[in-house]
Amino acid sequence: ALKALKASGITVKILTGDSELVAAKVCHEVGLDVGDVVIGSDIEGLSDDALAALADRTTLFARLTPMHKERIVTLLKREGHVVGFMGDGINDAPALRAADIGISVDGAVDIAREAADIILLEKSLMVLEEGVIEGRRTFSNMLKYIKMTASSNFGNVFSVLVASAFLPFLPMLPLHLLIQNLLYDVSQVAIPFDNVDEEQIQKPQRWNPADLGRFMVFFGPISSIFDILTFCLMWWVFHANTPETQTLFQSGWFVVGLLSQTLIVHMIRTRRLPFIQSRAAWPLMAMTLLVMVVGVSLPFSPLASYLQLQALPLSYFPWLIAILAGYMTLTQLVKGFYSRRYGWQ
């Protein structure tokens, strides 16, 4: 379990009130290399900065009082670490409360269990490692949704503003936008079940709001570029350039917009090459495929007249494939540049 925790980027430290000899022997038996041991009396006169530096490089602290434990945990948090503290005794309660995550066991004293955030029902540290991995997987999938939705909506808003400034009619009706967003959201329902690349769960990740803004600026305009190409296509190639032909224009952009929004799920869910180096889980693949089929079918369905859509000519579909292929290629190129320069979370 200790090796698994270390492999996951988790540093294990021992804070105990027991003798340093007993604690060092136990650590040796479980395979934990402790190096120099620090005892409670050694830290009494240390400043917070000195103790923080000492805590960062020390594995075993012995003969600690409850206040010593709490102070060390607090200083580790101050230095930017996410601290989990595991204890089962009365003396552990202050540190359990001070930690980001207080962990106790089912057989602990009442005050320790009350102070803890998590109670372990199994006597195994592997439960912690499995919980950490599952937490990182959940966090990664949450980030996927936030980034995809933010960048997609940013691009859509920009496209609507550009189109509204030059077209003699609405580029897409409010009803179309609602249907598009509804179908897109349906395709995202399976994201919690998606696979996560191994490198994404091998090390801790942090939420960085600045990264989201940068991500939007890089990836949002990509969809706008191909939206504008679609406007040009519908205007000049299919001559949907009058109020009388606006339904054809809106239907063409509706399909391109929905399919590009749905494909972005696969493009930016991973830093790798999608579909080849990293495949989405089958529920996500199935949902996105279903939504794309529904989106393409709507203009040809009996519902088209109610939705103010119309059937698209067959000559539209080779253009559709070319636009989507170009969109995916450019997204992959930008993703490679972004990943090399800023990393990939």
C-alpha positions in Angstrom: 0.0 0.0 0.0 2.8 2.4 0.8 4.5 1.7 -2.5 1.2 2.3 -4.3 0.7 5.6 -2.5 4.2 6.7 -3.4 3.7 5.8 -7.0 0.6 8.0 -7.0 2.6 11.0 -5.8 1.5 10.8 -2.2 4.1 11.4 0.5 3.6 9.5 3.7 4.7 11.0 7.0 4.4 9.6 10.5 3.3 11.9 13.4 3.2 9.9 16.6 3.3 10.4 20.3 5.2 7.2 20.8 8.9 6.7 21.4 11.2 7.4 18.4 12.8 4.0 18.7 9.4 2.2 18.6 8.2 4.3 15.7 11.4 3.9 13.7 11.3 0.1 14.2 7.6 -0.1 13.0 8.4 2.1 10.0 11.4 -0.2 9.1 9.2 -3.3 9.3 6.6 -1.9 6.9 9.3 -0.7 4.5 9.1 3.1 5.1 12.5 4.8 4.9 12.4 7.5 7.6 15.9 9.0 7.6 16.4 11.4 10.5 13.8 11.4 13.2 12.5 14.6 14.8 11.0 14.5 18.3 8.6 17.0 19.9 11.2 18.8 22.0 13.2 19.6 18.9 10.4 21.7 17.4 9.3 23.6 20.5 11.5 26.6 19.8 11.3 26.6 16.0 9.6 29.4 14.1 6.7 28.5 11.7 9.0 29.0 8.7 11.7 26.8 10.2 9.3 24.0 11.2 7.6 24.2 7.8 10.9 23.6 6.0 11.7 20.8 8.5 8.3 19.1 8.1 8.7 19.2 4.3 11.8 17.0 4.4 11.1 14.9 7.5 9.2 11.6 7.4 9.0 10.6 11.1 8.1 12.8 14.0 7.9 11.1 17.4 7.0 12.1 21.0 4.5 14.7 19.7 1.8 16.3 21.7 -1.7 16.9 20.0 -0.7 20.6 19.5 2.5 19.5 17.8 0.6 17.4 15.3 -1.9 20.1 14.6 0.8 22.7 14.1 2.7 20.5 11.6 -0.5 19.7 9.6 -1.4 23.4 9.5 2.1 24.4 8.3 2.1 21.7 5.6 -1.2 23.1 4.4 0.3 26.6 4.4 3.1 25.4 2.1 0.6 24.4 -0.5 0.2 20.7 0.3 -3.1 19.0 0.4 -2.9 17.2 3.7 -4.8 14.1 4.8 -4.3 13.0 8.4 -5.2 9.5 9.7 -5.6 8.8 13.4 -7.7 6.9 15.8 -6.9 8.4 19.3 -7.9 11.3 21.4 -4.6 13.0 20.8 -5.2 12.9 17.0 -8.4 14.9 17.1 -6.9 18.4 16.7 -4.8 17.3 13.7 -7.8 15.5 12.2 -9.8 18.8 12.3 -6.8 20.8 10.9 -6.2 18.5 7.9 -7.8 19.0 4.6 -9.1 15.4 5.0 -9.4 13.8 8.4 -9.4 10.0 8.2 -10.2 7.6 11.0 -11.1 4.0 11.4 -14.3 2.2 12.5 -12.7 1.2 15.8 -11.4 4.7 16.7 -12.4 6.6 19.9 -15.6 8.6 19.5 -13.9 12.0 19.4 -11.5 10.9 16.6 -14.4 9.6 14.5 -16.4 12.8 15.1 -13.4 14.9 14.0 -12.8 12.8 10.9 -14.2 13.5 7.4 -13.8 9.8 6.4 -14.2 6.6 8.4 -12.5 3.6 7.0 -14.4 0.3 7.3 -11.6 -1.8 6.0 -8.2 -2.3 7.7 -6.2 -1.5 4.6 -4.3 1.5 3.3 -5.1 0.3 -0.3 -8.6 1.8 0.3 -7.0 5.2 0.5 -5.0 4.7 -2.7 -8.1 3.5 -4.5 -10.0 6.5 -3.2 -7.3 8.9 -4.4 -7.3 7.4 -7.8 -11.1 7.5 -8.1 -11.0 11.1 -6.9 -8.5 12.1 -9.5 -10.6 10.3 -12.2 -13.7 12.2 -11.1 -11.8 15.5 -11.1 -10.4 14.9 -14.6 -13.9 14.2 -15.9 -15.3 17.3 -14.3 -12.5 19.4 -15.9 -13.4 17.8 -19.3 -17.0 19.0 -19.1 -16.1 22.5 -17.8 -13.5 23.1 -20.4 -15.5 21.7 -23.3 -18.7 23.6 -22.3 -16.8 26.9 -21.7 -14.8 26.8 -24.9 -17.8 25.6 -27.0 -20.1 28.3 -25.7 -17.4 30.9 -26.1 -17.1 30.0 -29.8 -20.9 29.9 -30.3 -21.4 33.4 -28.8 -18.6 34.8 -31.0 -20.1 33.1 -34.1 -23.6 34.4 -33.5 -22.2 37.9 -33.0 -20.3 37.8 -36.2 -23.2 36.4 -38.2 -25.7 38.8 -36.7 -23.6 41.7 -37.8 -23.6 40.7 -41.5 -26.6 38.6 -42.2 -30.1 40.0 -43.2 -31.7 37.3 -41.0 -31.0 35.4 -37.8 -28.2 32.8 -38.3 -30.0 30.4 -36.0 -33.4 30.7 -34.3 -33.6 30.6 -30.5 -35.4 27.3 -30.8 -32.5 25.8 -32.7 -30.0 26.9 -30.1 -32.1 25.4 -27.4 -32.4 22.1 -29.3 -28.7 22.1 -30.0 -27.8 22.7 -26.4 -30.2 20.0 -25.2 -28.8 17.4 -27.6 -25.2 18.5 -26.7 -26.0 18.2 -22.9 -27.5 14.7 -23.5 -24.2 13.6 -25.1 -22.3 14.8 -22.0 -24.4 12.7 -19.6 -21.9 9.8 -20.1 -18.7 11.9 -19.2 -18.7 10.7 -15.6 -18.1 7.2 -16.9 -15.4 8.1 -19.3 -11.9 6.7 -19.3 -9.0 8.9 -18.0 -5.5 8.7 -19.4 -3.0 7.1 -17.1 -0.8 10.2 -16.8 -3.8 12.2 -15.6 -4.2 10.0 -12.5 -0.5 9.4 -11.7 -0.1 12.8 -10.0 -2.2 15.2 -8.1 -4.1 17.9 -10.0 -5.3 21.4 -8.9 -8.1 23.6 -10.0 -6.7 26.6 -11.8 -9.3 29.2 -12.9 -6.7 31.0 -15.0 -6.1 27.9 -17.0 -9.8 27.8 -18.0 -9.7 31.3 -19.4 -6.6 30.5 -21.4 -8.2 27.3 -22.6 -11.3 29.2 -23.8 -9.2 31.7 -25.7 -7.2 29.0 -27.5 -10.0 26.6 -28.4 -13.2 28.7 -28.5 -12.2 30.6 -31.7 -11.5 27.3 -33.6 -15.2 26.5 -33.8 -15.9 30.1 -34.8 -13.5 29.8 -37.8 -15.4 26.8 -39.1 -18.7 28.4 -38.3 -17.7 31.3 -40.5 -16.6 28.9 -43.2 -20.1 27.3 -42.9 -21.7 30.7 -43.3 -19.7 31.3 -46.5 -20.6 27.9 -47.8 -24.4 28.3 -47.2 -24.3 31.9 -48.5 -22.3 31.5 -51.8 -22.4 27.7 -52.6 -26.0 27.0 -51.6 -27.3 30.5 -52.2 -29.1 30.7 -48.8 -28.6 34.4 -48.7 -32.1 35.9 -48.5 -34.8 35.9 -45.9 -36.8 33.4 -48.1 -33.9 30.9 -47.9 -32.9 31.5 -44.3 -34.3 28.1 -43.2 -31.8 26.3 -45.4 -29.0 28.5 -44.0 -30.1 27.8 -40.4 -30.4 24.1 -41.0 -26.9 23.9 -42.5 -25.4 25.7 -39.5 -27.5 23.7 -37.1 -26.0 20.4 -38.3 -22.4 21.7 -38.4 -22.7 23.4 -35.0 -24.1 20.3 -33.3 -21.7 17.9 -34.8 -18.6 20.0 -34.1 -19.8 20.6 -30.5 -20.3 16.9 -30.0 -16.9 15.9 -31.6 -15.1 18.4 -29.4 -15.8 16.0 -26.5 -13.5 13.5 -28.1 -10.9 16.0 -29.3 -10.1 17.7 -25.9 -10.9 14.9 -23.5 -7.3 13.8 -23.9 -3.9 15.2 -24.8 -3.4 12.2 -27.1 -4.7 11.4 -30.5 -8.4 10.7 -30.1 -9.9 7.4 -31.2 -6.4 5.9 -31.8 -4.2 6.6 -28.8 -7.0 7.3 -26.4 -10.5 6.0 -26.8 -13.5 7.2 -24.8 -15.5 4.8 -22.7 -18.3 3.0 -24.7 -21.2 4.9 -23.0 -19.7 8.2 -24.1 -19.0 6.9 -27.6 -22.6 5.6 -27.8 -24.1 8.8 -26.6 -22.1 11.1 -28.9 -22.9 8.8 -31.9 -26.6 8.8 -31.0 -26.7 12.6 -30.7 -24.9 13.1 -34.0 -27.3 10.7 -35.8 -30.3 12.5 -34.3 -28.8 15.9 -35.3 -28.3 15.0 -38.9 -31.7 13.3 -39.1 -33.8 16.2 -37.7 -33.9 18.3 -40.9 -35.2 15.2 -42.7 -37.7 14.1 -40.1 -41.4 14.9 -39.8 -40.5 17.2 -36.9 -38.5 19.5 -39.3 -41.5 21.8 -40.1 -42.2 22.2 -36.4 -38.6 23.0 -35.7 -38.3 25.3 -38.7 -35.7 23.2 -40.3 -35.5 21.8 -43.8 -33.9 18.9 -45.6 -30.4 19.6 -46.8 -29.2 18.7 -50.3 -27.0 15.7 -50.7 -24.2 17.9 -52.0 -24.1 19.5 -48.6 -22.7 16.4 -46.9 -19.2 16.2 -48.6 -18.8 19.8 -47.5 -19.9 18.8 -44.0 -17.3 16.0 -43.8 -14.6 18.4 -45.1 -15.5 21.0 -42.5 -15.5 18.5 -39.6 -12.2 17.0 -40.8 -10.6 20.4 -40.9 -12.0 21.3 -37.5 -10.7 18.1 -35.9 -7.2 18.6 -37.6 -6.9 22.2 -36.5 -8.0 21.4 -33.0 -5.4 18.6 -32.7 -2.7 20.9 -33.9 -3.7 23.6 -31.4 -3.9 21.0 -28.7 -0.4 19.9 -29.3 0.9 23.4 -29.1 -1.1 24.2 -26.0 0.0 21.0 -24.3 3.7 21.6 -25.0 3.5 25.2 -23.8 1.1 25.1 -20.9 0.7 21.4 -20.0 -2.5 19.5 -20.1 -4.8 19.1 -17.1 
